[in-house]
């Protein structure tokens, strides 16, 4: 049963990664990147790697997304 959930989260991760590349609006791409990072963290938890999941959430879903949003806000290019 856990394998089915892994495949679902892998599919969602790949879909949101594809969206973060293909979306025209930058803010939508950043939100898609955020969801992709969360799905990767969920996969880490499912693979019994909780420390990697915590670092994934803190660094990618937290710091990188905030850095991109602050940069976009500074240059006013949404």
QUIDA-V101056 format. One record per residue. N is the residue number from 1. RES is the residue in one letter. SS is DSSP state (H for helix, E for strand, L for the rest). PHI is phi in radians with two decimals (NA if undefined). D_LAST is the distance of its C-alpha to the last C-alpha in Angstrom with 1 decimal. Layout:
<<N/RES/SS/PHI/D_LAST> <N/RES/SS/PHI/D_LAST>>
This chain:
<<1/X/L/NA/41.4> <2/X/H/-1.16/39.0> <3/X/H/-1.16/38.6> <4/X/H/-1.13/37.2> <5/X/H/-1.13/34.5> <6/X/H/-1.07/33.7> <7/X/H/-1.15/33.2> <8/X/H/-1.13/31.0> <9/X/H/-1.22/28.7> <10/X/H/-1.13/28.8> <11/X/H/-1.10/27.8> <12/X/H/-1.13/24.9> <13/X/H/-1.12/23.8> <14/X/H/-1.15/24.0> <15/X/H/-1.12/22.2> <16/X/H/-1.24/19.2> <17/X/H/-1.14/19.3> <18/X/H/-1.11/19.4> <19/X/H/-1.11/16.5> <20/X/H/-1.15/14.3> <21/X/H/-1.52/15.3> <22/X/H/-1.57/15.3> <23/X/L/-1.21/12.2> <24/X/L/-1.37/10.0> <25/X/L/-1.39/6.7> <26/X/H/-1.15/5.9> <27/X/H/-1.15/6.1> <28/X/H/-1.21/9.2> <29/X/H/-1.15/10.4> <30/X/H/-1.17/10.5> <31/X/H/-1.13/12.4> <32/X/H/-1.13/14.6> <33/X/H/-1.11/15.3> <34/X/H/-1.08/16.3> <35/X/H/-1.11/18.7> <36/X/H/-1.09/20.1> <37/X/H/-1.14/21.0> <38/X/H/-1.16/22.7> <39/X/H/-1.15/24.6> <40/X/H/-1.14/25.8> <41/X/H/-1.12/27.0> <42/X/H/-1.10/28.8> <43/X/H/-1.12/30.4> <44/X/H/-1.09/31.6> <45/X/H/-1.13/33.2> <46/X/H/-1.16/34.9> <47/X/L/-1.61/36.2> <48/X/L/1.05/37.7> <49/X/L/-2.21/35.5> <50/X/H/-1.18/34.3> <51/X/H/-1.17/33.6> <52/X/H/-1.12/31.3> <53/X/H/-1.14/29.5> <54/X/H/-1.12/29.1> <55/X/H/-1.15/27.8> <56/X/H/-1.08/25.3> <57/X/H/-1.19/24.0> <58/X/H/-1.17/24.1> <59/X/H/-1.47/22.7> <60/X/H/-1.38/20.3> <61/X/H/-1.26/19.2> <62/X/H/-1.69/19.3> <63/X/H/-1.22/18.9> <64/X/H/-1.15/16.7> <65/X/H/-1.14/14.1> <66/X/H/-1.14/14.2> <67/X/H/-1.09/14.1> <68/X/H/-1.14/11.0> <69/X/H/-1.15/9.3> <70/X/H/-1.15/11.1> <71/X/H/-1.10/10.2> <72/X/H/-1.12/6.4> <73/X/H/-1.17/7.7> <74/X/H/-1.19/10.2> <75/X/H/-1.59/8.7> <76/X/L/0.97/6.2> <77/X/L/-2.11/3.8> <78/X/L/-1.64/0.0>>
